[in-house]
Amino acid sequence: MKTIYTVVFKEKPGGGNPCPVILDADGLTGEEMRKKAEQYGMEAAFVSAADRPDCRWRVRYFTPDHELSSCVHATIAAVSVLLKEGRLSGDHALLESAAGETNPVSWRSEAGRFVVSADQGLPAVKTIDPALEGKIAEVLGLPAGELLPEAPEAVSTSRPKLMVGVKSVSVLDGIRPQYEALWELCDEIGVSGFYPYALTERDGETVVRARQFPNRSGYPEDPATGVAAASLLCYLFLTGQVNFPKSGWSRMMIFQGQAMGRPSVLEAELLLGDGDILQTRVSGSAEITEELAPALNETKRS
């Protein structure tokens, strides 16, 4: 067994989402994996031999509190480590995850690093009771008037996240969640976290600033959330907040983690055909580090 530390989606020094990758984890039980993630204070990826003949490796994902069926930043971390260790070749693979599911991944070499893409699913959208909008703003510590007019919706391309648009980056950075109340509302709505965001511009291009408050994951805020990035892009398309071409791939950069001092950047993409969503994916890079970054539960709550 061998552990390699990584940071994924890093925009600037000190940024990104840290992830330890444990190779040759075949002998560990699920509870032992969870306890290791608890010791790290963050999500961890555990790589072992695949059971399915069509998959190259099996990767399991654990937060300090529970196992996840998938995790984009941990997938990018695991694939990057396997490539560095010479355990993957070519430009694409299937990875086995929890319950025998498969995660398609691909990669390319760019400027001396691997850019890894993790396919996501088609969006499943759940409309939220309008009566809850005031409560949504309240648990985020915001006046209801600071939310965008587009109704919050639960959107999932992997796990459901509540999309909550706010009027500006300054409003986004000023969010002070009531965590226990937010987690209870997550349970009521049926989402794995809140994903408030603000549209802004960078170098003349529309981009997104976002934050993610997960539901009982062992830390209060996540610096980069791949499973939310593709869902957000779908939400922006479906609500008409951003104009996308009707056909072909469309890309948007999502900047996250700035408010918690861990600046990160994710690339989310939609494949559209005649105005319909045909495919989604999230891309990014992992940097292999000598030391583990500080635990996410050590990050000061905003």
C-alpha positions in Angstrom: 0.0 0.0 0.0 1.3 3.4 -1.0 -0.1 6.9 -0.3 0.5 9.8 -2.7 -0.7 13.3 -1.9 -2.3 15.6 -4.5 -4.0 18.9 -5.0 -6.6 19.1 -7.7 -8.1 22.1 -9.6 -5.5 24.5 -8.1 -5.8 28.1 -9.5 -3.1 29.8 -7.4 -0.6 28.8 -4.7 -2.4 27.5 -1.6 -5.5 26.7 -3.7 -7.1 23.6 -5.0 -8.9 20.6 -3.4 -6.4 18.3 -1.6 -6.8 14.5 -2.0 -4.6 11.6 -0.8 -4.6 8.7 -3.2 -4.0 5.3 -1.6 -2.7 2.7 -4.1 -3.0 -1.1 -3.6 -5.8 -0.7 -1.1 -7.3 -4.1 -1.7 -6.8 -5.3 1.9 -8.7 -2.4 3.5 -12.3 -2.6 4.5 -14.8 0.2 3.8 -14.7 1.3 7.5 -10.9 1.3 7.5 -11.0 3.5 4.4 -13.5 5.9 6.0 -11.3 6.1 9.1 -8.3 7.0 7.0 -10.3 9.8 5.3 -11.3 11.0 8.8 -7.7 11.1 9.8 -6.9 13.2 6.7 -9.9 15.5 7.3 -10.8 15.3 3.6 -12.0 13.1 0.8 -9.6 10.3 -0.2 -9.3 7.9 -3.1 -8.6 4.3 -2.6 -7.3 2.3 -5.7 -7.5 -1.5 -5.9 -7.9 -4.2 -8.6 -11.2 -4.0 -10.5 -13.7 -6.7 -10.4 -15.2 -5.9 -13.8 -13.2 -7.1 -16.8 -13.9 -3.9 -18.8 -12.4 -1.6 -16.0 -8.8 -0.9 -15.5 -8.9 -0.1 -11.8 -11.4 0.2 -9.0 -11.5 3.5 -7.1 -13.5 4.1 -3.9 -14.2 7.5 -2.5 -14.6 8.3 1.2 -15.3 11.5 3.1 -14.6 11.6 6.8 -18.2 10.7 7.3 -19.2 8.3 4.5 -18.5 6.7 1.1 -19.4 8.5 -2.1 -20.5 6.8 -5.3 -18.3 9.1 -7.3 -16.1 12.1 -6.8 -14.6 14.1 -9.7 -11.6 15.7 -8.0 -10.6 12.4 -6.4 -11.0 10.7 -9.8 -8.7 13.2 -11.4 -6.3 12.7 -8.5 -6.3 8.9 -8.9 -5.9 8.9 -12.6 -3.0 11.4 -12.4 -1.3 9.2 -9.9 -1.8 6.1 -11.9 -0.4 7.8 -15.0 2.6 9.0 -13.1 3.2 5.5 -11.6 2.9 3.9 -15.1 -0.2 2.0 -14.2 -2.4 3.6 -17.0 -1.6 4.1 -20.6 -3.4 5.3 -23.7 -5.8 8.3 -23.5 -9.0 6.9 -21.8 -10.2 4.2 -19.5 -13.2 2.9 -17.5 -12.8 2.9 -13.7 -15.0 0.8 -11.4 -16.5 2.6 -8.5 -19.0 1.8 -5.7 -21.6 -0.9 -6.5 -19.9 -1.9 -9.7 -20.7 1.3 -11.5 -18.2 2.6 -14.1 -16.7 6.1 -14.4 -15.4 6.9 -18.0 -12.3 9.1 -17.9 -10.0 10.4 -20.6 -6.8 12.6 -20.5 -4.4 14.6 -22.6 -1.0 16.0 -22.0 -0.9 19.8 -21.9 2.1 22.1 -20.9 3.8 19.2 -19.1 0.8 18.0 -17.1 -2.1 15.7 -17.6 -5.6 17.3 -18.0 -8.1 14.6 -17.0 -11.7 14.7 -18.0 -14.4 12.8 -16.0 -17.7 12.1 -17.8 -20.9 13.0 -15.9 -24.5 12.1 -16.5 -27.4 13.9 -18.1 -29.1 16.3 -15.7 -32.0 15.3 -13.4 -33.8 18.4 -12.2 -36.1 18.7 -9.2 -38.2 21.8 -8.7 -38.1 23.3 -5.2 -41.2 24.5 -3.4 -41.2 28.3 -3.8 -42.2 28.5 -0.1 -38.7 27.3 0.8 -36.8 30.2 -1.0 -36.9 32.4 2.1 -35.6 29.5 4.2 -32.8 28.9 1.6 -31.7 32.5 1.9 -32.0 32.4 5.7 -29.7 29.4 6.2 -27.1 31.0 3.9 -27.3 34.1 6.1 -28.7 36.3 3.2 -31.7 38.5 2.8 -34.1 36.9 0.3 -33.6 40.0 -2.0 -30.0 39.0 -2.7 -31.0 35.8 -4.6 -31.4 35.9 -8.4 -35.0 35.7 -9.7 -34.3 32.2 -11.2 -35.8 29.7 -8.7 -33.3 27.5 -6.9 -33.4 23.9 -8.2 -31.9 20.6 -7.3 -29.8 19.4 -10.2 -27.8 16.2 -10.5 -25.4 14.9 -13.1 -24.0 12.7 -10.4 -25.3 13.7 -7.0 -27.9 16.4 -6.5 -26.8 19.9 -5.5 -29.1 22.9 -4.8 -28.3 25.6 -7.3 -28.7 29.1 -5.7 -27.9 32.2 -7.8 -26.9 35.4 -5.9 -26.6 38.9 -7.4 -22.9 39.5 -7.1 -19.5 38.1 -6.1 -19.5 40.3 -3.0 -22.8 38.7 -1.9 -21.4 35.3 -2.6 -18.3 35.9 -0.5 -20.3 37.3 2.3 -22.4 34.2 2.8 -22.3 33.0 6.5 -24.2 29.7 6.6 -26.1 28.4 9.6 -24.6 25.0 9.1 -27.0 22.8 11.2 -30.0 24.5 9.6 -28.5 24.2 6.2 -27.9 20.4 6.7 -31.4 19.9 7.9 -32.7 21.7 4.8 -30.5 19.5 2.6 -32.2 16.5 4.1 -35.7 18.1 3.6 -35.0 18.9 -0.1 -33.0 15.8 -0.8 -29.6 17.3 -1.9 -26.0 16.6 -0.9 -25.1 20.2 -0.6 -25.8 23.9 -1.5 -24.0 25.4 -4.5 -24.5 29.2 -4.4 -23.0 31.0 -7.4 -22.6 34.4 -9.1 -22.1 35.2 -12.7 -19.2 37.5 -13.5 -16.6 38.2 -16.2 -12.9 37.5 -16.6 -10.9 38.6 -19.6 -14.1 39.4 -21.4 -15.5 35.9 -20.9 -18.5 35.0 -18.7 -17.4 32.8 -15.9 -18.8 31.6 -12.6 -17.8 32.1 -9.0 -19.2 29.5 -6.7 -19.1 28.0 -3.2 -20.2 24.6 -2.0 -21.5 23.7 1.5 -21.8 19.9 1.6 -24.3 18.0 3.7 -22.5 16.5 6.7 -19.2 15.5 5.1 -17.0 16.2 8.0 -15.9 19.7 6.9 -18.0 22.9 6.4 -17.0 24.0 2.8 -15.5 22.4 -0.2 -12.9 24.3 -2.3 -13.7 22.6 -5.7 -16.7 20.4 -6.5 -16.6 18.6 -9.8 -20.0 16.9 -9.4 -21.6 20.3 -8.9 -19.8 22.0 -11.8 -21.5 20.1 -14.6 -24.8 20.3 -12.8 -24.5 24.1 -12.6 -23.7 24.4 -16.3 -26.8 22.4 -17.1 -28.9 24.7 -14.8 -27.5 27.8 -16.4 -28.4 26.4 -19.8 -31.9 25.2 -18.8 -32.8 28.5 -17.1 -31.4 30.6 -20.0 -29.0 32.5 -17.8 -26.2 31.9 -20.3 -26.5 31.7 -24.1 -24.9 28.5 -25.5 -24.6 27.5 -29.1 -27.4 25.0 -30.0 -24.9 22.3 -31.1 -21.4 21.2 -30.2 -19.3 21.5 -27.0 -19.6 24.5 -24.8 -17.2 25.2 -22.0 -17.3 27.4 -18.9 -14.7 28.1 -16.2 -16.0 27.9 -12.6 -13.9 29.5 -9.9 -14.4 28.2 -6.4 -12.7 28.2 -3.0 -11.6 31.9 -3.2 -13.8 32.8 -0.1 -12.1 30.1 2.0 -8.6 30.9 0.9 -8.2 27.9 -1.4 -8.6 29.4 -4.9 -9.6 26.7 -7.4 -10.7 26.5 -11.1 -12.8 23.9 -12.8 -13.7 23.4 -16.5 -17.2 22.2 -17.0 -18.5 21.3 -20.5 -21.8 20.5 -22.2 -22.3 18.8 -25.5 -25.5 20.1 -27.1 -27.4 18.9 -30.1 -30.4 20.8 -31.5 -30.8 22.5 -28.1 -30.7 19.3 -26.1 -28.0 18.2 -23.6 -26.3 15.1 -24.9 -23.3 14.8 -22.6 -21.5 16.5 -19.7 -18.0 16.4 -18.3 -15.6 18.1 -16.0 -11.9 18.6 -16.5 -8.9 19.6 -14.5 -5.4 18.7 -13.3 -3.9 17.3 -10.2 -0.5 18.3 -8.8 1.4 15.7 -6.8 2.8 17.1 -3.6 5.3 15.9 -1.0 3.1 16.9 1.9 -0.7 16.7 2.6 -2.4 20.0 2.5 -4.2 21.2 5.7 -7.4 19.3 6.4 -10.6 20.9 5.2 -12.1 20.7 8.7 -9.3 23.0 9.8 -10.5 25.7 7.3 -12.0 28.7 9.2 -15.7 28.8 8.8 -16.8 31.9 6.9 
